Amino acid sequence: MALDVDAFKQVLGRWTTGVTIVTSRAGDTIHGMTVSAFTEVSLEPPRVLVCAEKSSNTHPVIAEGGVFAVNILARNQAALSDKFASKRDEHLRFEGVDWTTAQTGAPILPDTAAALDCHVHAAHESGDHVIYLGDVLWTRCDPDKPVLLYSSGAYGDFKG
């Protein structure tokens, strides 16, 4: 019996995650997308993973450039998350958005709760996504900024 995809998505939507924008650069091309599939992999060496949908426009930029940055959004950045998640006007995602770079050239977004700059260590295809393992070369963290959370189709934050 085949698994009901809508039921599977509903179950996954119950998992609360932080919200990130993963950005990349290949030559003069930059791109980015909202990603909740992000986690740490290893402390030694420092390594993280992100999952990119194969049909996304960011995936080929990561594949070609071999770099990505993970921008962990602050509580007040839900509108930025929506901008980088929308397929409509995808080519305008960086319009009006300031950014800098660290070591790899992947865009680092301002005012985020934290950021990591990574070099692709490995890529593994899995279903409709590619899992990118990234060696972390640089980090920035603002411990005073609460992170943006996402669960059951809504944004929130943790007030402990």
Helices and strands as residue ranges (DSSP letters): H 5-13, E 17-18, E 20-26, E 29-35, E 38-42, E 47-53, H 58-65, E 67-72, H 78-85, G 90-92, E 114-126, E 129-141, E 149-151, E 154-156
